[in-house]
């Protein structure tokens, strides 16, 4: 059976681009926000029924073309023995690695701690009437390690973690290797349980110079990509903030690259290997604007699709809290109803 999302990932021409959103299961959906008042984030993730329900809400409420697993990028450090809590201010680790004498010895990987996620995938795929592809995902080692080292996800301030990277480059590599090993196991288990595609989120890829990233962290990205792609599963890479480093992204790295809002799509297409498809890159903040403004922005994507069939419509990052859900639905309806072909 043909599917517009999977067909696009395979390089097949489609009458319109497929559409889904990063962070589509939360942030703006009233149905999710209502559940959030009844359950904690951990409760929703660890209960397969709830996790499946949240994962599928955007399919029902927005009409997107794919679901993405309801989980978090920090489940890997949690499975490595780091105490983790999700607060209103963001994720907080009980003891950041920066506060330990032997960070590597502090880690104690236990793959069984991830079983609840595979149970959720099984439940999602067993849900009656669900015929949309499921995207699996995890965080890339750099982004995950920023949280592990800093201990508090302040989103913009990872000063201690950044100092650690440069002061302890050899140890940084060793920790990255440990994170990568468990991440590969995790990714392959997601594939085994039935995800149709896999996205690696490197939300803070631009926090270090690209030369440093390429030397220290890109080998981990390629190891994860190779493991997933050997199963025949399409691999999407999102290196947010990496700038002109995207010119080094080729088909050895990923099948598709997700483009952030700082990078013009036409520029990205010129810089990125032509064999790599693109995803993105609407700035989610434009969804606070008027419908006329949003519509004008969406029309600007049509010429790009007419010259580039390997493109998935998405955001340049995740949905922002407070965006009117009606505007998100407006975008999905526009993508589905407008005439895309020349």
ZAMARGU-4260 file (C-alpha; in steps of 0.2 Angstrom, whole numbers, plus 5000, padded with zeros to 4 digits):
<rodrens>
0) 5000/5000/5000 | 5007/5017/4995 | 5010/5030/5009 | 5015/5048/5005 | 5028/5049/5019
5) 5037/5033/5016 | 5036/5035/4997 | 5045/5052/4999 | 5058/5044/5010 | 5061/5032/4996
10) 5063/5045/4983 | 5047/5043/4974 | 5038/5058/4967 | 5022/5063/4976 | 5008/5075/4972
15) 5012/5085/4988 | 5025/5084/5001 | 5020/5074/5017 | 5018/5084/5033 | 5022/5081/5051
20) 5029/5092/5065 | 5042/5090/5078 | 5035/5090/5095 | 5018/5088/5088 | 5012/5077/5102
25) 5013/5091/5115 | 5015/5109/5117 | 4999/5115/5108 | 4986/5101/5107 | 4972/5104/5120
30) 4969/5085/5121 | 4987/5083/5126 | 4987/5097/5138 | 4971/5090/5147 | 4981/5073/5149
35) 4996/5083/5156 | 4985/5089/5170 | 4980/5072/5175 | 4997/5063/5173 | 5016/5067/5175
40) 5027/5067/5160 | 5035/5051/5167 | 5018/5043/5169 | 5013/5046/5151 | 5029/5039/5144
45) 5030/5024/5155 | 5012/5018/5153 | 5011/5010/5136 | 4992/5014/5134 | 4995/5033/5138
50) 5011/5034/5127 | 5002/5026/5113 | 4987/5038/5115 | 4998/5053/5115 | 5008/5048/5100
55) 4992/5046/5090 | 4984/5062/5095 | 4992/5072/5081 | 4985/5060/5068 | 4967/5062/5075
60) 4968/5081/5080 | 4979/5088/5066 | 4978/5075/5052 | 4997/5074/5050 | 5005/5061/5038
65) 5016/5052/5052 | 5016/5050/5070 | 5032/5051/5081 | 5035/5041/5096 | 5030/5050/5112
70) 5046/5049/5122 | 5061/5060/5126 | 5080/5061/5121 | 5085/5059/5139 | 5079/5041/5141
75) 5097/5035/5137 | 5106/5043/5152 | 5092/5037/5163 | 5095/5020/5156 | 5114/5023/5160
80) 5110/5025/5179 | 5107/5043/5180 | 5093/5049/5191 | 5081/5060/5181 | 5066/5070/5184
85) 5055/5081/5173 | 5050/5097/5181 | 5041/5112/5175 | 5058/5120/5172 | 5064/5106/5162
90) 5074/5089/5165 | 5085/5089/5180 | 5098/5075/5184 | 5101/5070/5202 | 5120/5071/5200
95) 5127/5079/5184 | 5142/5071/5177 | 5152/5087/5179 | 5150/5084/5198 | 5158/5067/5198
100) 5176/5062/5199 | 5175/5048/5187 | 5161/5052/5175 | 5163/5037/5164 | 5163/5025/5179
105) 5147/5033/5185 | 5138/5026/5170 | 5130/5009/5172 | 5120/5005/5156 | 5105/4994/5158
110) 5096/4991/5142 | 5081/4983/5151 | 5077/5001/5158 | 5071/5005/5140 | 5058/4991/5139
115) 5043/5002/5142 | 5047/5011/5126 | 5046/4996/5116 | 5030/4991/5124 | 5023/5008/5119
120) 5028/5005/5101 | 5019/4988/5101 | 5004/4996/5108 | 5004/5010/5095 | 5005/4998/5081
125) 4992/4987/5088 | 4979/5002/5089 | 4964/4998/5078 | 4962/5010/5063 | 4980/5017/5064
130) 4988/5016/5047 | 5000/5030/5048 | 5019/5027/5049 | 5028/5028/5066 | 5044/5038/5067
135) 5056/5032/5080 | 5069/5043/5087 | 5083/5047/5100 | 5095/5061/5104 | 5112/5062/5097
140) 5127/5060/5108 | 5132/5078/5109 | 5115/5085/5114 | 5112/5071/5126 | 5129/5073/5134
145) 5126/5092/5136 | 5112/5088/5148 | 5121/5074/5156 | 5136/5085/5160 | 5127/5101/5165
150) 5113/5092/5174 | 5099/5105/5171 | 5092/5108/5154 | 5092/5127/5154 | 5091/5126/5135
155) 5103/5140/5132 | 5116/5138/5145 | 5128/5123/5145 | 5143/5132/5151 | 5150/5119/5162
160) 5147/5105/5149 | 5155/5116/5135 | 5171/5118/5146 | 5171/5099/5149 | 5171/5096/5130
165) 5187/5107/5127 | 5196/5102/5143 | 5193/5084/5142 | 5192/5080/5124 | 5198/5062/5126
170) 5186/5058/5140 | 5172/5067/5130 | 5175/5054/5116 | 5175/5040/5128 | 5158/5045/5136
175) 5151/5048/5118 | 5156/5030/5114 | 5147/5024/5129 | 5131/5034/5124 | 5133/5028/5106
180) 5134/5010/5111 | 5117/5010/5121 | 5109/5022/5108 | 5112/5009/5094 | 5105/4996/5104
185) 5090/5007/5108 | 5088/5012/5090 | 5088/4994/5083 | 5076/4989/5096 | 5064/5002/5090
190) 5066/4996/5072 | 5063/4978/5078 | 5047/4983/5086 | 5041/4991/5070 | 5045/5010/5068
195) 5045/5014/5049 | 5058/5028/5050 | 5070/5035/5062 | 5076/5052/5066 | 5092/5057/5076
200) 5090/5074/5085 | 5105/5084/5088 | 5096/5100/5094 | 5112/5108/5100 | 5124/5103/5086
205) 5129/5121/5083 | 5136/5123/5101 | 5153/5119/5096 | 5163/5123/5080 | 5159/5111/5066
210) 5178/5106/5065 | 5176/5100/5083 | 5159/5092/5080 | 5166/5083/5065 | 5181/5076/5074
215) 5173/5071/5091 | 5154/5069/5088 | 5151/5065/5069 | 5159/5047/5071 | 5145/5043/5083
220) 5131/5050/5072 | 5138/5039/5057 | 5139/5024/5068 | 5120/5026/5073 | 5115/5030/5056
225) 5124/5014/5049 | 5116/5003/5061 | 5099/5009/5057 | 5101/5010/5039 | 5108/4992/5038
230) 5090/4987/5043 | 5083/4996/5028 | 5075/5009/5039 | 5076/5027/5032 | 5087/5038/5043
235) 5083/5057/5046 | 5097/5068/5054 | 5093/5084/5062 | 5109/5094/5066 | 5101/5111/5072
240) 5112/5126/5071 | 5126/5117/5062 | 5126/5131/5048 | 5137/5129/5033 | 5143/5112/5041
245) 5128/5105/5031 | 5139/5105/5016 | 5148/5090/5024 | 5132/5080/5026 | 5131/5067/5012
250) 5122/5051/5009 | 5135/5042/5020 | 5127/5051/5035 | 5108/5050/5032 | 5094/5048/5019
255) 5086/5064/5024 | 5092/5080/5033 | 5081/5091/5043 | 5084/5109/5040 | 5083/5122/5054
260) 5074/5139/5052 | 5091/5148/5051 | 5095/5140/5034 | 5086/5144/5018 | 5080/5128/5010
265) 5087/5133/4993 | 5104/5136/5001 | 5103/5120/5010 | 5099/5111/4993 | 5114/5119/4985
270) 5125/5114/5000 | 5119/5096/5004 | 5123/5081/4994 | 5110/5079/4981 | 5107/5061/4986
275) 5101/5067/5003 | 5083/5072/5004 | 5078/5087/5014 | 5065/5090/5028 | 5059/5107/5035
280) 5060/5121/5038 | 5046/5133/5043 | 5050/5144/5058 | 5036/5138/5071 | 5035/5156/5078
285) 5026/5162/5062 | 5012/5152/5068 | 5008/5166/5080 | 5005/5177/5065 | 4989/5180/5056
290) 4982/5167/5044 | 4986/5179/5029 | 5004/5180/5035 | 5005/5161/5037 | 4997/5158/5020
295) 5009/5169/5011 | 5024/5160/5020 | 5017/5143/5015 | 5014/5148/4996 | 5033/5152/4996
300) 5037/5133/4998 | 5027/5128/4982 | 5041/5132/4970 | 5054/5123/4981 | 5043/5107/4980
305) 5041/5109/4961 | 5060/5107/4959 | 5063/5095/4974 | 5053/5080/4976 | 5063/5073/4990
310) 5056/5085/5003 | 5046/5083/5019 | 5036/5098/5025 | 5041/5101/5043 | 5046/5115/5055
315) 5064/5121/5058 | 5062/5115/5076 | 5048/5110/5087 | 5031/5118/5090 | 5032/5132/5103
320) 5020/5133/5118 | 5005/5145/5115 | 5004/5143/5097 | 4985/5142/5092 | 4981/5124/5088
325) 4970/5131/5074 | 4985/5138/5065 | 4994/5122/5066 | 4978/5113/5059 | 4977/5127/5045
330) 4995/5123/5040 | 4991/5104/5038 | 4975/5108/5028 | 4985/5120/5017 | 4998/5107/5013
335) 4984/5094/5009 | 4973/5105/4999 | 4984/5118/4989 | 4989/5113/4971 | 5008/5109/4972
340) 5012/5103/4955 | 5017/5115/4941
</rodrens>
